Amino acid sequence: MQKKQASVDELISVILEGIEEVKGNNINILDLRKIENTVCDYFIICNGTSNTHVNAIVGSIQKTVSKSIKDKPWHVEGSENSEWILMDYVNVVVHVFQKHIREFYDIEGLWGDAKVTAIENSFK
């Protein structure tokens, strides 16, 4: 029996659950589908307060996605210093930053043509 492929919407929902579980901050979803030559359909961007918090967010995303939809990232990079960790789920790429690094790289600004959806944190 072949496992059912989770939909992109389901993957995004589960990733958001993982971020919110450990109180990731300033969550944005960038819809890149209307932009030519992009590497994926969506970016999910959030930040943590320290490298420990960034690692906790990444761990929570991996655990939640693995448990809910039996998926794992195709590639993860940046774990060495935990200032900016990128998790590649093929159609969805998650960027988990420390706040100052996120401000410096300004991915939302670089992808200014993308449709941005800000996610309200429920724990404020």
VMD Tcl script that draws the C-alpha trace (Angstrom):
set ca {
  {0.00 0.00 0.00}
  {1.41 3.36 -1.04}
  {1.25 6.25 1.42}
  {-0.97 9.14 0.45}
  {0.99 12.27 -0.41}
  {0.01 15.13 1.90}
  {-1.28 18.21 0.14}
  {0.75 21.43 0.21}
  {-2.00 23.08 2.27}
  {-1.84 20.27 4.80}
  {1.96 20.53 4.96}
  {1.77 24.30 5.55}
  {-0.82 23.83 8.27}
  {1.30 21.24 10.08}
  {4.46 23.38 9.76}
  {2.58 26.34 11.31}
  {1.44 24.07 14.12}
  {5.07 23.11 14.78}
  {6.17 26.77 14.85}
  {3.35 27.83 17.17}
  {3.97 24.86 19.49}
  {7.23 26.50 20.64}
  {6.14 30.11 20.19}
  {7.94 31.07 16.98}
  {7.55 34.80 16.25}
  {6.39 36.91 13.27}
  {5.22 34.09 11.02}
  {4.71 34.99 7.35}
  {3.72 32.80 4.43}
  {4.97 34.01 1.03}
  {3.03 32.62 -1.93}
  {5.54 32.44 -4.81}
  {3.34 30.62 -7.33}
  {2.74 33.68 -9.54}
  {6.45 34.53 -9.73}
  {8.51 33.01 -12.55}
  {11.56 30.81 -11.95}
  {11.08 30.17 -8.24}
  {12.50 27.12 -6.52}
  {9.30 26.34 -4.61}
  {5.66 27.42 -4.22}
  {5.81 28.83 -0.69}
  {8.23 30.26 1.85}
  {7.28 30.16 5.51}
  {9.36 32.62 7.50}
  {9.52 33.05 11.26}
  {12.02 33.97 13.91}
  {13.16 32.89 17.33}
  {14.72 34.84 20.17}
  {18.04 32.93 20.39}
  {19.89 30.08 18.70}
  {18.34 27.73 21.29}
  {14.86 28.97 20.35}
  {15.62 28.68 16.61}
  {16.72 25.06 17.17}
  {13.58 24.37 19.20}
  {11.38 25.73 16.39}
  {13.15 23.57 13.78}
  {12.91 20.49 16.02}
  {9.23 21.12 16.65}
  {8.50 21.50 12.92}
  {10.33 18.26 12.12}
  {8.58 16.35 14.91}
  {5.11 17.69 14.07}
  {5.42 17.08 10.32}
  {6.88 13.61 10.86}
  {4.12 12.64 13.31}
  {1.18 14.18 11.40}
  {1.95 13.46 7.76}
  {5.00 11.15 7.87}
  {7.15 13.56 5.89}
  {10.63 14.90 6.51}
  {12.61 17.74 4.98}
  {14.50 16.93 1.83}
  {17.33 19.15 3.08}
  {18.15 21.23 6.18}
  {20.98 23.74 6.38}
  {22.25 26.31 8.86}
  {22.06 24.14 11.97}
  {25.74 24.80 12.78}
  {25.22 28.32 14.17}
  {21.40 28.44 14.30}
  {21.13 32.05 13.12}
  {19.22 31.08 9.97}
  {18.06 27.51 9.43}
  {16.49 26.58 6.11}
  {14.23 23.53 5.89}
  {13.41 22.34 2.37}
  {10.17 20.39 2.02}
  {10.41 20.73 -1.81}
  {7.21 22.78 -2.48}
  {7.52 24.60 0.84}
  {10.77 26.07 2.17}
  {10.84 27.14 5.82}
  {13.23 29.87 7.01}
  {13.77 30.09 10.78}
  {15.82 33.13 11.75}
  {17.12 34.92 14.77}
  {15.41 38.34 14.66}
  {18.49 40.45 13.77}
  {19.52 38.06 11.00}
  {15.98 38.11 9.55}
  {16.02 41.91 9.52}
  {19.44 41.94 7.86}
  {18.51 39.58 5.00}
  {14.93 40.88 4.58}
  {13.62 37.97 2.54}
  {10.14 39.50 2.44}
  {11.70 42.58 0.79}
  {13.67 40.50 -1.71}
  {10.49 38.64 -2.70}
  {8.38 41.79 -2.80}
  {6.16 40.42 -5.61}
  {5.02 37.50 -3.46}
  {1.61 37.51 -1.78}
  {2.31 37.69 1.96}
  {0.02 36.23 4.60}
  {0.88 37.15 8.19}
  {-0.11 34.53 10.73}
  {-1.44 35.88 14.01}
  {0.23 34.18 16.93}
  {-2.39 32.77 19.26}
  {-0.19 33.02 22.37}
  {0.36 36.80 22.42}
}
mol new
graphics top color blue
foreach p $ca { graphics top sphere $p radius 0.5 }
foreach p [lrange $ca 0 end-1] q [lrange $ca 1 end] { graphics top cylinder $p $q radius 0.2 }
display resetview
